[in-house]
Amino acid sequence: MAEKTSDETNRPSKKLLALIIALLLGAGSAAPQSTADSLKSGFENPPESARPRVWWHWMNGNITREGIKLDLEWMHRIVLGGFQNFDAALATPQVVDHRLAYMTPEWKDAFKYATTLADQLGLEEAIAGSPGWSETGGSWVPPSQGMKKYVWSETSVEGGGPFTGTLAHPPSNTGAFQSLGVHDLLNAPDGARPGPQYYADSVVIAYRTPVSDVPIESLHPKLTASAGTPDVVLLSDGDLQKTTKVPIPKVGESAWIQYEFAEPQTMRSVTVVMKDVDFITAMIAGITNPERSLQASDDGENFREIVKLPDSGSPAHTVSFPPAKAKFFRIVFKRTPPPPLPPWLSDLDPASLGMKIGAPPTDYEIAELVLHRERA
């Protein structure tokens, strides 16, 4: 009996090979059509994961069961995937017979009804964790458990021996930074409670200061400004609420405050604290925060830029730079053209939203402006 070799045993027949090729060709020609049908079907009937979600604002307690039902049924009818509930106010006038204040039993009952109905309609529900942009706060959160800020004070004492006395008390007011208070463009509603207050000591740190680390005031610099008569004492008093002013120049020009020393001095950093121009006021009046920089000169005529100073969300900035030696130092505030108004703001009536819009600012307001010397 003849025995087949290994190659003959593993070699597929010609009929089987032809069948495999035919199947592959058939699958290859059908794939594009199947993909096209799937894509078309996905557009016509998008899966749940691809359906849009929307913000659903509950404005100033203008909430009724009838309104909730109409809103959610409309969302379901136009095939939305869900919503994010956002409780806000913006001084919206009352348009219902009985407004539901946030987190009252009536409000909670309405929210439970909305949640139940959304579930029945297959709508995904999300909840904003910051009602009214309150940073997750609420009247039910005691101040001791709410968001806090670190504050501090400094007291200079003679070293080498025991100290008996009272340390300067840090700021204890509610606000964004140190002694700066809460600044809000919106009018508080009638009967609104004052903001929460909380203060607690944390830690005392003692450290040795270098002999060369002396206040700039001890060098008796001459301070001048581009215009006006700024109160130079306020520039280093540590109080961020009190400001001194320099007039805002024309677009493209600069205002400045200048330190002139009897002898050239080496500086290593600068602290600037300014009051920001209100966003809405700035856009309407065409005045924005200035570009800030530190410049130096040996003769008071020809200045060179040492460092640009940031204009970010923080009201205070201390900026270090390579040691710079000069007789004159200027902090410059250059007025730049405002950006074009976005379409939504061009038609905005701030008063209708309860925003406080005052007269256009005429001065830049500076709370602190301190140069720091190079340490030996």
C-alpha positions in Angstrom: 0.0 0.0 0.0 1.4 3.3 -1.0 2.0 5.8 1.8 1.4 9.5 1.3 4.1 11.9 2.2 3.6 14.7 4.7 3.4 17.3 2.0 0.6 15.4 0.2 -1.3 14.9 3.4 -1.4 18.6 4.4 -2.0 20.0 0.9 -5.7 21.1 0.5 -7.6 19.9 -2.6 -8.1 22.2 -5.5 -11.9 22.3 -4.9 -11.4 23.3 -1.3 -8.9 26.0 -2.1 -11.3 27.5 -4.8 -14.1 27.5 -2.3 -12.0 29.4 0.3 -11.0 32.0 -2.3 -14.6 32.5 -3.3 -15.7 33.0 0.3 -13.0 35.5 0.9 -13.9 37.4 -2.2 -17.5 37.4 -1.2 -16.8 38.7 2.2 -14.5 41.4 0.9 -17.1 42.7 -1.5 -19.9 42.7 1.2 -17.9 44.6 3.9 -18.1 48.1 2.4 -21.8 47.8 1.9 -22.3 46.5 5.5 -20.2 49.4 6.9 -22.1 51.9 4.9 -25.5 50.5 6.2 -24.2 50.6 9.8 -23.0 54.2 9.5 -26.3 55.3 7.9 -28.3 53.5 10.6 -26.2 55.1 13.3 -26.9 58.6 12.0 -30.6 57.9 11.6 -30.9 56.2 15.1 -27.9 57.2 17.1 -27.0 54.9 20.0 -27.5 56.2 23.6 -23.8 57.0 24.0 -23.9 59.4 21.0 -27.0 61.4 21.9 -26.4 64.9 23.2 -26.9 66.0 26.8 -28.0 69.5 27.7 -27.8 71.9 30.7 -31.2 72.2 32.4 -31.2 75.4 34.4 -33.7 75.8 37.3 -33.6 79.6 37.6 -34.3 81.3 40.9 -37.0 78.8 42.0 -39.2 79.2 39.0 -40.2 75.5 39.1 -43.5 73.7 38.7 -44.4 70.0 38.2 -46.1 71.0 35.0 -43.0 72.8 33.7 -40.8 69.8 34.7 -43.1 67.4 32.8 -43.2 69.6 29.7 -39.4 70.0 29.6 -38.6 66.3 30.1 -41.1 65.1 27.6 -39.8 67.6 25.0 -36.2 66.3 25.7 -37.4 62.7 25.2 -39.4 63.7 22.0 -36.4 65.2 20.3 -34.2 62.2 21.3 -31.8 63.8 23.7 -29.7 61.5 25.8 -30.1 63.3 29.1 -29.4 66.5 31.0 -27.4 68.1 33.7 -29.5 69.9 36.3 -28.1 73.3 37.3 -29.8 75.4 40.0 -29.0 79.1 39.5 -30.5 82.6 39.9 -28.8 85.6 38.2 -31.6 87.8 39.6 -34.2 86.1 37.5 -37.6 87.6 38.2 -40.3 85.4 39.7 -42.7 84.1 37.0 -44.5 81.4 39.0 -47.1 81.8 41.7 -44.9 80.1 44.3 -41.2 79.9 43.8 -39.3 76.8 45.2 -36.2 77.9 47.0 -33.2 75.7 46.6 -33.0 72.7 48.9 -36.3 73.4 50.7 -38.6 70.3 51.2 -40.8 71.6 48.2 -37.7 71.9 46.0 -36.5 68.4 47.0 -39.9 67.0 46.2 -39.9 68.6 42.7 -36.4 67.3 42.1 -37.4 63.8 43.1 -40.3 64.0 40.7 -38.0 65.1 37.9 -35.6 62.3 38.7 -38.3 59.7 38.6 -39.8 61.0 35.4 -36.4 61.2 33.7 -35.8 57.6 34.6 -39.1 56.5 33.1 -38.3 58.4 29.9 -34.8 56.9 29.7 -33.0 60.2 30.1 -29.6 60.3 31.9 -29.5 62.7 34.8 -26.5 64.6 36.1 -26.3 67.1 38.9 -24.0 70.2 39.1 -22.0 70.1 42.3 -21.9 73.9 42.5 -25.4 75.4 42.7 -25.3 79.0 41.6 -21.5 78.7 41.1 -21.2 78.5 44.9 -18.2 76.1 44.8 -20.1 73.1 46.3 -21.3 75.2 49.2 -24.7 75.6 50.8 -26.5 76.8 53.9 -26.4 73.2 55.3 -22.5 73.2 55.2 -21.1 74.6 58.4 -18.2 77.1 57.8 -15.8 74.8 59.6 -16.4 72.2 57.0 -16.6 74.4 53.9 -13.9 75.5 51.5 -11.2 77.5 53.1 -8.1 79.6 52.3 -4.8 79.9 54.0 -4.0 83.4 55.4 -0.9 84.6 57.1 0.8 87.5 58.9 4.4 88.4 59.6 5.9 89.8 62.8 9.6 90.7 63.0 11.2 90.1 66.4 14.8 90.3 67.7 16.5 86.9 67.6 18.7 85.2 70.2 16.4 85.3 73.1 12.8 84.5 74.3 9.9 86.5 72.8 6.9 87.7 74.8 4.3 89.5 72.9 1.3 89.2 70.5 1.8 88.1 66.9 0.1 90.1 64.2 -3.3 88.5 63.5 -3.8 87.2 60.0 -6.8 88.3 58.0 -10.0 86.6 59.1 -12.5 87.8 56.5 -14.1 85.6 53.9 -12.7 86.2 50.4 -10.5 84.9 47.7 -7.0 85.9 49.0 -5.6 87.3 52.3 -7.6 90.4 53.3 -9.4 90.7 49.9 -13.2 90.4 50.4 -15.8 88.8 48.3 -16.4 90.7 45.1 -19.7 89.9 43.2 -21.2 91.7 40.2 -24.6 90.4 41.1 -27.0 91.9 43.7 -27.8 89.6 46.6 -31.5 88.8 46.7 -33.6 90.4 49.4 -33.3 88.7 52.8 -30.0 87.0 51.8 -27.9 86.0 54.7 -24.3 87.4 55.0 -21.5 85.0 53.9 -20.1 82.5 56.4 -17.2 83.5 58.6 -14.6 81.1 60.0 -11.0 81.4 61.3 -8.7 79.1 63.1 -5.0 79.2 63.9 -2.9 76.6 62.1 0.9 77.0 62.6 3.6 79.4 63.7 6.9 79.3 61.8 10.0 81.1 62.9 13.0 81.6 60.6 16.1 83.7 60.6 16.3 86.5 58.1 19.6 87.5 56.5 21.1 90.8 57.6 20.7 92.1 54.0 17.0 91.4 54.0 15.9 94.9 54.9 12.8 96.7 53.8 13.2 98.9 50.7 11.8 101.8 52.7 15.1 101.8 54.7 16.9 102.9 51.5 14.6 106.0 51.3 13.9 105.7 47.5 12.2 108.5 45.8 8.8 107.4 44.3 7.2 109.1 41.4 4.4 108.3 39.0 3.5 108.9 35.4 0.5 111.0 36.6 -1.5 111.6 39.7 -0.3 111.5 43.2 -0.4 107.9 44.4 -0.2 107.3 48.2 3.2 105.4 48.4 2.6 104.3 52.0 -0.2 102.0 50.8 2.1 100.2 48.4 3.8 98.3 51.2 1.4 98.3 54.2 0.3 94.7 53.6 -3.4 95.7 53.4 -4.8 94.4 50.1 -8.1 96.1 50.4 -6.7 99.6 50.4 -5.4 100.8 47.0 -3.6 103.8 45.5 -4.2 104.9 42.0 -2.5 106.0 38.8 -4.6 107.4 35.9 -5.3 105.1 33.0 -3.5 106.4 29.9 -4.6 106.4 26.3 -4.6 103.1 24.3 -1.1 102.2 23.5 0.5 104.4 26.2 1.7 103.4 29.6 1.3 104.5 33.2 4.1 103.7 35.7 5.4 104.0 39.2 9.1 104.6 39.6 11.6 103.9 42.4 14.8 106.1 42.3 17.6 105.2 44.6 20.6 107.3 45.7 22.9 104.5 44.6 22.4 101.6 42.2 20.7 98.7 44.0 20.4 95.0 43.1 16.9 93.6 43.0 15.8 90.0 42.7 12.0 90.0 42.7 8.9 92.1 42.8 5.5 91.8 44.3 2.4 93.4 42.6 -1.2 93.3 43.8 -3.7 95.1 41.7 -7.5 95.4 41.6 -8.8 93.8 38.4 -11.0 95.8 36.1 -14.5 94.1 36.2 -15.0 91.9 33.2 -18.4 93.3 32.1 -17.4 96.9 32.8 -14.1 96.4 31.0 -15.8 94.9 27.9 -18.5 97.7 27.8 -16.1 100.5 28.5 -13.2 99.1 26.3 -10.8 99.1 29.3 -9.1 95.9 30.3 -6.3 95.0 32.7 -3.0 96.5 31.6 0.1 94.6 30.4 2.6 94.8 33.3 6.3 94.7 33.3 9.3 95.7 35.4 11.9 98.0 33.7 15.2 99.3 34.9 17.5 102.2 34.0 20.9 103.7 34.9 20.1 107.2 33.9 16.3 107.6 34.3 15.9 108.1 30.5 16.7 104.8 28.8 14.9 101.8 30.3 15.3 98.1 29.6 12.7 95.4 30.4 13.7 93.1 33.3 10.6 90.8 33.4 7.0 90.7 32.3 4.5 90.4 35.1 1.6 88.0 34.8 -2.1 88.9 34.6 -3.9 85.7 35.7 -6.7 84.8 38.0 -4.7 85.5 41.2 -4.8 89.1 42.5 -1.2 88.9 43.8 2.0 87.9 42.1 5.6 87.8 43.3 7.9 87.3 40.4 11.6 86.4 40.7 14.2 87.2 38.1 18.0 87.1 37.6 19.5 89.8 39.9 19.3 93.2 38.2 21.3 96.2 39.3 20.1 99.8 38.5 19.4 103.2 40.0 15.9 103.4 38.6 13.2 100.7 38.6 9.8 101.2 37.0 6.6 99.1 37.2 4.9 99.8 33.9 1.2 99.4 33.2 0.5 99.5 29.4 -3.0 100.0 28.1 -3.8 97.7 25.2 -6.8 97.7 22.9 -9.7 95.6 24.1 -10.6 92.5 22.2 -13.8 92.7 20.1 -17.0 92.1 21.9 -18.4 88.6 21.3 -21.9 88.6 19.7 -23.6 87.4 22.9 -22.2 90.3 24.9 -23.0 93.0 22.3 -26.8 92.5 22.9 -26.4 91.9 26.7 -28.3 94.1 29.1 -26.3 93.7 32.3 -29.0 95.5 34.4 -31.6 92.9 33.5 -29.3 90.3 35.1 -28.9 92.3 38.3 -25.3 93.1 37.5 -23.8 96.2 39.0 -22.3 98.3 36.2 -20.7 101.5 37.3 -19.0 104.3 35.5 -15.9 103.4 33.4 -12.8 103.2 35.5 -10.4 106.2 35.2 -7.5 104.7 37.3 -5.6 101.6 37.7 -5.8 100.6 41.4 -2.7 99.1 43.1 -2.7 97.6 46.6 0.9 96.5 46.9 4.1 97.2 44.9 7.2 96.0 46.6 10.8 95.4 45.3 12.9 92.8 47.0 16.7 93.2 47.2 19.2 90.5 46.5 20.3 88.7 49.6 23.9 88.6 50.5 
